[in-house]
Amino acid sequence: MEALVCREIGDPTLPLSDSSPIVLSRSHPVPELNSPTAVRVRIYATSLNFANYLQMLGKYQEKSPLPFIPGSDYSGIVESVGERVSRFRVGDKVCSMAKLGSFAELIVADEKDLYLVPHGCDLVDAGALPVAFGTSHVALVHRAQLKAGQVLLVLGAAGGVGLSAVQIGKVCGAVVIAVVRGDEKVKLLQSMGIDYVVDFTKENVIETVQRYLKTKGLKGVDVLYDPVGGKLAKESMKLLNWEQKSWL
């Protein structure tokens, strides 16, 4: 099978060549079903996340032995199953998240780690769901315990994690304020029904959000979600309600 293999630690953005840390293997071994509950999936779509980039640079918190196939979340079609697999059958559309291995034609996962893609859900969309939405769900639902009526401020709201955060915020019933860059991203967030969108290239975020909160009779932000980092994140902490500690 074909697979993108990281053979040494280095910058994966360099053009593929003899000196590149990654190489396209056209004859990589097909992964075997390694347990009775294993499922082999032919990958249809996989996403590129910042964590994948860090892994290849050798800067991720978990170090992977070389060589390895990068890649985390993916979607695909079940190609074969172990003898004790009960939840899936050949031909099912599934998605999942792996520590490594999705930048390849085939991957093996245990059935407990796979999710059936609902009818009507595009496989490309499903391939980008697990990492972004999993990250935001853990942060907002598990960690911050976001509740209906609370105010959620999302910085970098037009990125993958940001878009998942604003959607989860709306499902939770929160008042969602999104901070983005540029008219196109503002229109995108507005089309999703976000309560208020700020273009930080044109407006002072702190002052603009304060005005919006005042017009709505809201005291401040309950949860600040920042997938970007930097000066704006620290400044935005001024908007948090008194004794509110939810900065994620």
Order of alpha helices (4+ residues) and beta strands (2+ residues): beta-beta-beta-alpha-beta-beta-beta-beta-alpha-alpha-beta-alpha-beta-alpha-beta-alpha-beta-alpha-beta
